[in-house]
Amino acid sequence: MIPALTARTNSTKQVNLSSVCSTGVAEESSRHALDMAQKLSHQLRAAERRIAELEAEIAAYRNRAERAEQWLHKVYTEIEDRFLRQKR
């Protein structure tokens, strides 16, 4: 073979090999990015479900606190009424 032709052939092979390697790296990087996006998407959905659960708990505790306040007010007024009646 002619040395110049051999050098050109080797150079072409190296460029092709470099392209194949670059494509493989890009594909791996793309797969990794997609995997991470899916993982983060699952985590986000789980966090949103947990937030909804916590908001429901907050609503339940607020309702419970309101009922407790109403009960305390009722007890307070009954006690107040009894003491006022006793003083008369």
N, C-alpha and C positions, 0 to 999 in steps of 0.2 A: 504494500500500500504506500501511497505517497504521504510523506509526513504532514503536509498542510491539510490534506483530506482527512487524515487520521485525527489531527488536532481539532478540525471542525466537527467531525463526527463525535468525538469525545465531549466537545463543548456542547453540542446539541443534546447529547445524552444527559449531561449534567444539568442543563436547563430544564429538560423534561423531568428528570428526577427531582429537581428543586421545585418544579410546579406541582408534582405529585405530593411531595412532602408538605408544601404550603397548603394545598387543598386538604390534606389529611388533618393538618393542624387547625385549619379553619373549620372543618366539619366537627372536629372534637370540641373546639371552642363553642361552636354553635350548639352542639348537643349539651354541653355543660350549662350554657346559658338557658337553654330550654328546661333542663332539669331543675335548675335553680328557680326559674320563673314558676314552674309547677309547684315546687316545694313551698315557695313564698305564697302562692295563691291558696294552697291548702291551709297554710298557717293563718292567712288573712280570714278565710272562711271560718276557721275554728275560733279565731278571736272575735269575729262578728257574732257567732252563735253565743259565745261566752258573754259578750256585752249584752245581748238580748236577754240572756238568763239573769244577769245582774240587774238589768233595768226592771225586769219582772219582780225580782226580789225587793228592789227599792220600792216599787209600787205597793207590794204587799205590806212591807214594813210601814210605809206612810199611812196606809189604810188602818193598820193595827194601831199606830200611834194616835191617829185621829179618834178612833173608837176609845182608846184609853183616856184621851183628853176629855171626851164627852162624858165618859163614866166618872172621871174625877170631878168634873164640873157638877154632875148630878149629885154625887156624894157630898160635895162642898155645899151645894144649895140646900140639901136635906138637913145637913148638920146645922147650917146657919138658920134655917127655918125652925128647927127644934129649940135652939138656944134662944131665938127671939120669942118663941111662944112661952118658954120657961120664964123669961124675964118679965113678961106681962102679967 
